[in-house]
Amino acid sequence: MNQQFELFEIANPCIGLCQSNKKGYCFGCLRSRPERQLWHDMTTEQRHEVLRLVSGRKRRIEQMKQRKSEQLGFEFEEEIEMGELF
């Protein structure tokens, strides 16, 4: 298999919002504790895998938000006229 040569180091996905949920996933970058702690020691392939996992987590969060919005029966961005509320 032909390996691709990496010209640039893969940037750390940290956005400086470093708080974790109960399962240990960061609210900012969506990485697990081990993924954050071991980032600097990971190979390029391992970092690509972490970024792939983060992408899937983001996608699932967006899907959950969409389902929640559908369950509530309205879009959060749409404006509702006062007359419609009463």
LINVEN-V273062 format. One record per residue. N is the residue number from 0. RES is the residue in one small letter. OMEGA is omega in whole degrees, -180 to 180 (none if undefined). BURIAL is I if it has 24 or more other C-alpha atoms within 12 Angstrom, else O. D_CENTER is the distance of its C-alpha to the mean C-alpha in Angstrom with 2 decimals. Layout:
BEGIN
n | res | omega | burial | d_center
N | RES | OMEGA | BURIAL | D_CENTER
N | RES | OMEGA | BURIAL | D_CENTER
END
This chain:
BEGIN
n | res | omega | burial | d_center
0 | m | -178 | O | 30.54
1 | n | -180 | O | 30.11
2 | q | 179 | O | 27.50
3 | q | 179 | O | 25.96
4 | f | 180 | O | 26.70
5 | e | 178 | O | 23.87
6 | l | -176 | O | 25.25
7 | f | 176 | O | 22.44
8 | e | 179 | O | 20.42
9 | i | -176 | O | 16.68
10 | a | 176 | O | 15.29
11 | n | -177 | I | 13.43
12 | p | -180 | I | 9.80
13 | c | 177 | O | 10.77
14 | i | 176 | O | 11.07
15 | g | 176 | O | 13.62
16 | l | -168 | O | 12.13
17 | c | 174 | O | 12.97
18 | q | -176 | O | 13.22
19 | s | 173 | O | 12.46
20 | n | -177 | O | 12.72
21 | k | -180 | O | 15.68
22 | k | 177 | O | 14.19
23 | g | 179 | O | 13.25
24 | y | -179 | I | 9.46
25 | c | 178 | I | 8.78
26 | f | -177 | I | 7.83
27 | g | -174 | O | 7.43
28 | c | 178 | I | 5.80
29 | l | 176 | I | 4.52
30 | r | 176 | I | 7.70
31 | s | 178 | I | 10.78
32 | r | 180 | O | 13.97
33 | p | 179 | O | 15.71
34 | e | 178 | I | 13.05
35 | r | -176 | I | 13.29
36 | q | -174 | O | 17.04
37 | l | -174 | O | 17.96
38 | w | -175 | I | 16.05
39 | h | 179 | O | 19.37
40 | d | -177 | O | 21.35
41 | m | 173 | O | 19.31
42 | t | 177 | O | 20.83
43 | t | 180 | O | 19.44
44 | e | 179 | O | 18.98
45 | q | 178 | O | 17.09
46 | r | 176 | I | 14.68
47 | h | 179 | O | 14.27
48 | e | 178 | O | 13.61
49 | v | 180 | I | 10.86
50 | l | 176 | I | 9.17
51 | r | 178 | O | 10.02
52 | l | 178 | O | 8.58
53 | v | 179 | I | 5.05
54 | s | 177 | O | 5.87
55 | g | 178 | O | 7.37
56 | r | 178 | O | 5.08
57 | k | -180 | O | 3.56
58 | r | 179 | O | 7.31
59 | r | 178 | O | 8.55
60 | i | 179 | O | 7.41
61 | e | 178 | O | 9.10
62 | q | 179 | O | 11.88
63 | m | 178 | O | 12.48
64 | k | 180 | O | 12.83
65 | q | 179 | O | 15.15
66 | r | 179 | O | 17.16
67 | k | 178 | O | 17.59
68 | s | 179 | O | 18.84
69 | e | 179 | O | 21.18
70 | q | 180 | O | 22.47
71 | l | 175 | O | 23.37
72 | g | 176 | O | 25.12
73 | f | 176 | O | 24.05
74 | e | -180 | O | 21.51
75 | f | -176 | O | 20.30
76 | e | -175 | O | 21.10
77 | e | 180 | O | 24.60
78 | e | 179 | O | 27.60
79 | i | 178 | O | 30.08
80 | e | -178 | O | 33.71
81 | m | -179 | O | 35.47
82 | g | -180 | O | 38.11
83 | e | -176 | O | 35.62
84 | l | -174 | O | 34.74
85 | f | none | O | 38.37
END
